[in-house]
Amino acid sequence: MKKVLALLLSVVFVLVMAAPVFAYGLIHEPEYRMDGIIDYKRQVGHECNTGAVMKQLIEGEGEMTKKSEIELEKGYIEVRDHQDWITAEEAFKNLAVTSVIELCAPAKHVYGTKGDDHEGMTIPVEWLYGAMAAPGETIEVNGLEFDPGNFEALTDQVWAAYVEAEPFFNAGLEQNFEAAYGPFAQHHGEKALGVFPPKSPHHWWFVDAEGEPVTDPHDNYRDIIGTDTGDYYVGNFFDIYQFARTYDGVLKRYIDISSPWSGAYLHEDMSVIGEAEIFEPFVLYNQAPGEDAFPEWWEELF
């Protein structure tokens, strides 16, 4: 009995010590079995407090199994979501799933004034904050004059899918993704999102030619030549594995994503009526997480 009690106490002790790993996050792992008229709405994440926001709508009549694994932390989201379904033989409305992922990672920007000499010119990421910091003022960068109010996002930073099944036919949608968003022009605590260097000013993201943080980007945006991150920086990335299928129905996909770091750009808008299967992995990699951003569980124990 003493050995059993000692073992139980040890387990409790380990769980208590491990608590900080989950102290500032959310974990949700629901499983669903549904048969009938389904009306389901869900949002995972919230604007840019997490790395992205996932919005999902399921409507129609039929039978569905669904399983999700959700983890949310400050600046980070991970979702594994899988559903299979069959629309009822005499359904009043075909059973369909709409899933939209909105990224917090900033888009590639272009200069949008029509007729201007710089119209359509893309700008590097280090210009963005200086441009946004002084609306209504003309700024000079690399000898060129710009109206900062005319920088426009090139893409919506959206990944969306819609899958519908005709009566008595099968369909499925699997989405496994993670996204991180470190602050672009602000920071919300050193340990949570990282500071470069430690105890630097709020706008630590931007650095000058010597690698030192630009302490006041509002006035010194001309000194900004790049970005850098700290050991606890959560990262800035998005990767997803998606498998969408319908054996008779409708399948739609919409992708509109770009990056001011690499200059990458991807736009795709498609619709298939009939039968379709689409498997796709995708990776957007802007900034890597810091070495201590995601510690192993045992590192929190000692």
Buried (B, 14 or more C-beta within 10 A) or exposed (E): EEEEEEEEEEEEEEEEEBEEBEEEEEEEEEEEEBEEBBEBEBEBBEEBBBBBBBBBBBBBBBBBBBBBBBBBBBBBBBBBBBBBBBBBEEBEBBBBBBBBBBBBBBBBBBBBBEEBEBEEBBBBBBBBBBBBBBEEEEBEBEEEEBBBBBBEBBBBBBBBBBBBBBBEBBBBBBBBBBBBBBBBBEBEEBEBBBBBEEEBEBBBBBBBEEEEBBBEBEEBBBBBBBBBBBBBBBBBBBBBBBBBBBBBBBBBBBBBBBBBBEEEBEEEEEEBEEEBEBEEEBEBBBBEBBEEBBEEEEEBEE
